[in-house]
Amino acid sequence: MNIEDYRNYCLSKKEVTEHFPFDEDTLVFKVLGKMFALASLKRWENGEAFINLKCDPEYAQELRAEYDSVKPGYHMHKKLWNSVYINSGELSPKLIRELIDHSYDMVVKGLPKKLRDSI
C-alpha cells in the first residue's frame, strides 16, 4: 500500500475528512471530527511508513502477538492504538484495509447515537 492508496481508502469512507491538526507532517483522518487514522508523511517518504489506528484492546494485543509489524501506538494511548508498519511486507494490503476499517468502526461506535445514525 502506498500513501495515495492509503489516503484514497480512508477518504472513501462515509463522513471522512483529512486534516493536519498537529503540524504539516502528520496527516490525520477523522470521521465526524474524531480521529481514526494518522501517519507521518516524512516517515512514509523515508521508507518508515506506519499508520496509527484505533483498536479494540483485546484485538490489539492479539495483533501485536501475531505480527512484528503491529506495535503499541506511537505517541498514542498504547491500550487503544496500534502503529501498523506498512513496509515490512509482513502485512497484506487486505489486512491493512481491514485494520483501517476496524479503526473507523471503533470510532463510529463511540460516537453519540445521533451522529452514528447520520452515517
Disulfide bonds with the S-S distance in Angstrom:
none
